Structures are given as C-alpha cells and as structure tokens.
Amino acid sequence: DDLYQLGCLGLIRAIDRFDLNQDVRFSTYAVPLILGEIRRYLRDNGPIKVSRSLKEMAMRAKRERESLSRTLGREVTIEELAEAMQVKPETLLMALEATSAPASLQ
C-alpha cells in the first residue's frame, strides 16, 4: 500500500511539474519521477536508519577503494583507504558497517 501511495504521489508531482511546451511525452517525464519517489522512500526508510553523512562516506569509500585498488594493483586495507579519504579508520568502518545489508537472524 505504501509503495502504491508513493507512486501516486510521484504521478501527482509529475502532473504538477509537466511542461507541455517541452518536446517530451508525459510518460517519459512521469516514470522517472514516480520511480524516484519510491526509491527515495526505500533509501531513507530502510530497516535501519543511517545518517546521510555515513551513507555518503560509504559511497565515497567504494569509489576510492576501486580507484586505489587499480592504482596499487591489489586490495587496499582499511587503514590505507582511511588515509586516502583523510578520515579515521574507525569512522570509515562505522560508515561501511552501517550501510551494509543487515544479517538475517533466521
């Protein structure tokens, strides 16, 4: 029910914001807005609340890890990654753990 309501909210926003003067079909404009509403809800209202700054740090760490691994030709350690990002290793670990998928208890 929640996802349906979010989809309707995205549709209403698309209707309100759609500009007939643009050379684009309504469906082409509306679908990304509808999906965006649903994704935003799922991202922000996951099973565990994680601050935006931790989410951003984890995303930045992923990009930095890939880049550094290519440069060094091997996997990087948390310490190396934290140094490259200019953050404490403990803070980086907290961000990575907070954004990882929760383990099932079953």
LOKOL-991430 format. One record per atom (N, C-alpha, C): atom name; x, y, z. Coordinates in steps of 0.001 Angstrom, whole numbers. Layout:
N
> name,c1,c2,c3
> CA,X,Y,Z
...
This chain:
106
> name,c1,c2,c3
> N,814,-1201,0
> CA,0,0,0
> C,857,1265,0
> N,1935,1261,808
> CA,2793,2439,876
> C,3424,2747,-476
> N,3904,1707,-1160
> CA,4548,1929,-2456
> C,3548,2441,-3485
> N,2333,1939,-3428
> CA,1288,2422,-4333
> C,1031,3907,-4081
> N,920,4285,-2814
> CA,686,5686,-2468
> C,1855,6560,-2904
> N,3067,6053,-2751
> CA,4237,6811,-3191
> C,4229,6987,-4706
> N,3828,5939,-5416
> CA,3712,6039,-6866
> C,2690,7089,-7265
> N,1567,7112,-6556
> CA,536,8128,-6827
> C,1065,9527,-6539
> N,1826,9664,-5465
> CA,2422,10955,-5134
> C,3374,11402,-6244
> N,4191,10472,-6745
> CA,5090,10791,-7855
> C,4322,11195,-9097
> N,3209,10520,-9361
> CA,2377,10852,-10515
> C,1789,12257,-10372
> N,1310,12576,-9193
> CA,744,13912,-8955
> C,1814,14982,-9138
> N,3007,14720,-8628
> CA,4103,15686,-8812
> C,4453,15839,-10283
> N,4428,14733,-11012
> CA,4717,14796,-12447
> C,3662,15630,-13172
> N,2411,15447,-12801
> CA,1327,16228,-13416
> C,1521,17710,-13127
> N,1847,18031,-11877
> CA,2036,19433,-11489
> C,3218,20083,-12200
> N,4276,19326,-12427
> CA,5509,19901,-12961
> C,5656,19766,-14475
> N,4808,18983,-15110
> CA,4962,18729,-16541
> C,4734,20002,-17345
> N,5602,20234,-18301
> CA,5523,21419,-19157
> C,5158,20974,-20572
> N,3975,21358,-21011
> CA,3503,20973,-22344
> C,4358,21572,-23458
> N,5095,22621,-23153
> CA,5923,23272,-24165
> C,7188,22478,-24479
> N,7536,21560,-23610
> CA,8715,20726,-23854
> C,8352,19614,-24830
> N,9293,19240,-25645
> CA,9054,18199,-26646
> C,9362,16823,-26051
> N,8531,16413,-25084
> CA,8714,15128,-24421
> C,7334,14578,-24056
> N,7195,13264,-24159
> CA,5924,12636,-23798
> C,5777,12644,-22278
> N,4534,12697,-21835
> CA,4282,12723,-20398
> C,4826,11473,-19718
> N,4642,10317,-20334
> CA,5111,9070,-19713
> C,6630,9071,-19547
> N,7339,9641,-20509
> CA,8797,9725,-20424
> C,9210,10603,-19250
> N,8429,11623,-18988
> CA,8711,12531,-17882
> C,8263,11938,-16545
> N,7108,11292,-16525
> CA,6496,10859,-15266
> C,7163,9633,-14655
> N,7553,8676,-15464
> CA,8089,7419,-14922
> C,9303,7654,-14016
> N,10306,8448,-14422
> CA,11430,8676,-13508
> C,11017,9364,-12198
> N,10036,10255,-12259
> CA,9574,10902,-11029
> C,8890,9906,-10097
> N,8080,9042,-10659
> CA,7393,8026,-9857
> C,8413,7084,-9219
> N,9339,6588,-10035
> CA,10370,5687,-9507
> C,11245,6395,-8477
> N,11515,7668,-8705
> CA,12320,8439,-7762
> C,11672,8541,-6397
> N,10366,8749,-6373
> CA,9646,8802,-5093
> C,9768,7479,-4348
> N,9607,6392,-5070
> CA,9683,5069,-4443
> C,11100,4792,-3959
> N,12095,5080,-4791
> CA,13496,4850,-4392
> C,13880,5696,-3187
> N,13457,6948,-3180
> CA,13775,7837,-2062
> C,13206,7270,-761
> N,11983,6779,-827
> CA,11361,6192,358
> C,12149,4968,828
> N,12481,4087,-107
> CA,13205,2872,263
> C,14594,3197,799
> N,15235,4203,224
> CA,16568,4601,676
> C,16514,5222,2068
> N,15579,6128,2269
> CA,15525,6876,3521
> C,14797,6149,4638
> N,13998,5153,4312
> CA,13207,4458,5322
> C,13508,2971,5340
> N,14776,2639,5226
> CA,15183,1240,5266
> C,14962,658,6655
> N,15319,-612,6845
> CA,15079,-1256,8135
> C,15877,-626,9277
> N,17010,-7,8944
> CA,17850,635,9956
> C,18140,2054,9482
> N,17945,3023,10359
> CA,18189,4419,9998
> C,19691,4700,10036
> N,20200,5213,8925
> CA,21614,5560,8812
> C,21679,7004,8343
> N,22532,7791,8974
> CA,22615,9205,8613
> C,23114,9369,7183
> N,22715,10459,6587
> CA,23116,10745,5211
> C,24630,10869,5099
> N,25277,11462,6102
> CA,26732,11630,6032
> C,27445,10277,6018
> N,26935,9308,6785
> CA,27541,7973,6762
> C,27304,7293,5417
> N,26107,7466,4857
> CA,25823,6888,3538
> C,26753,7482,2485
> N,26934,8797,2543
> CA,27804,9460,1568
> C,29250,9016,1731
> N,29689,8858,2985
> CA,31056,8406,3224
> C,31254,6991,2681
> N,30283,6128,2871
> CA,30387,4753,2378
> C,30434,4729,847
> N,29633,5559,202
> CA,29654,5616,-1268
> C,30999,6154,-1757
> N,31500,7172,-1074
> CA,32804,7736,-1437
> C,33907,6696,-1229
> N,33790,5918,-156
> CA,34782,4883,135
> C,34792,3814,-951
> N,33626,3466,-1438
> CA,33547,2460,-2504
> C,34279,2949,-3752
> N,34019,4200,-4134
> CA,34697,4756,-5314
> C,36205,4842,-5087
> N,36585,5306,-3908
> CA,38008,5463,-3588
> C,38704,4107,-3533
> N,38024,3102,-2990
> CA,38606,1754,-2904
> C,38888,1209,-4300
> N,37929,1373,-5207
> CA,38120,881,-6577
> C,39284,1591,-7256
> N,39346,2902,-7096
> CA,40413,3681,-7720
> C,41775,3310,-7146
> N,41850,3228,-5835
> CA,43112,2911,-5169
> C,43552,1486,-5480
> N,42614,566,-5568
> CA,42943,-827,-5908
> C,43531,-920,-7310
> N,42959,-158,-8240
> CA,43503,-151,-9605
> C,44922,412,-9612
> N,45124,1483,-8860
> CA,46439,2119,-8820
> C,47488,1200,-8201
> N,47128,558,-7085
> CA,48084,-291,-6373
> C,48163,-1705,-6942
> N,47153,-2106,-7682
> CA,47135,-3451,-8243
> C,46808,-4527,-7226
> N,46164,-4143,-6138
> CA,45779,-5089,-5085
> C,44659,-4481,-4262
> N,44080,-5314,-3400
> CA,43067,-4809,-2473
> C,43733,-3884,-1459
> N,43021,-2858,-1055
> CA,43577,-1916,-85
> C,43075,-2256,1315
> N,43849,-1863,2297
> CA,43439,-2069,3686
> C,42553,-908,4125
> N,41852,-1116,5209
> CA,41013,-50,5771
> C,41879,1153,6130
> N,43054,897,6665
> CA,43954,1993,7047
> C,44368,2812,5830
> N,44711,2133,4728
> CA,45100,2846,3505
> C,43928,3648,2944
> N,42764,3043,2968
> CA,41577,3719,2457
> C,41233,4932,3315
> N,41297,4772,4621
> CA,41006,5883,5533
> C,42008,7022,5335
> N,43271,6669,5151
> CA,44290,7697,4932
> C,44028,8453,3630
> N,43678,7732,2580
> CA,43390,8370,1291
> C,42175,9288,1386
> N,41214,8907,2232
> CA,39998,9710,2390
> C,40145,10773,3473
> N,41246,10727,4198
> CA,41528,11661,5290
> C,40472,11588,6393
> N,40156,10341,6777
> CA,39246,10098,7896
> C,39879,9053,8807
> N,39366,8953,10019
> CA,39859,7937,10946
> C,39368,6561,10491
> N,40201,5527,10640
> CA,39764,4179,10257
> C,38484,3744,10972
> N,38331,4142,12236
> CA,37137,3769,12997
> C,35874,4387,12386
> N,35996,5634,11949
> CA,34859,6321,11331
> C,34491,5659,10010
> N,35502,5308,9231
> CA,35271,4642,7955
> C,34605,3283,8168
> N,35093,2523,9128
> CA,34491,1217,9426
> C,33034,1363,9846
> N,32757,2372,10654
> CA,31381,2600,11095
> C,30482,2889,9891
> N,30960,3706,8955
> CA,30170,4033,7766
> C,29942,2793,6910
> N,30975,1990,6719
> CA,30846,790,5892
> C,29924,-241,6537
> N,30038,-411,7837
> CA,29187,-1375,8528
> C,27734,-904,8587
> N,27541,394,8754
> CA,26180,928,8864
> C,25412,808,7558
> N,26121,809,6442
> CA,25439,757,5151
> C,25418,-639,4543
> N,26022,-1607,5218
> CA,25971,-2972,4693
> C,24612,-3585,5016
> N,24241,-4583,4252
> CA,22938,-5230,4448
> C,22910,-5932,5800
> N,21806,-5813,6534
> CA,21716,-6488,7824
> C,21690,-8007,7642
> N,22292,-8703,8578
> CA,22303,-10169,8531
> C,20965,-10702,9022
> N,20509,-11747,8406
> CA,19256,-12369,8812
> C,19460,-13143,10104
> N,18476,-13111,10971
> CA,18555,-13848,12229
> C,17921,-15225,12113
> N,17444,-15569,10946
> CA,16794,-16871,10759
> C,17788,-17934,10414
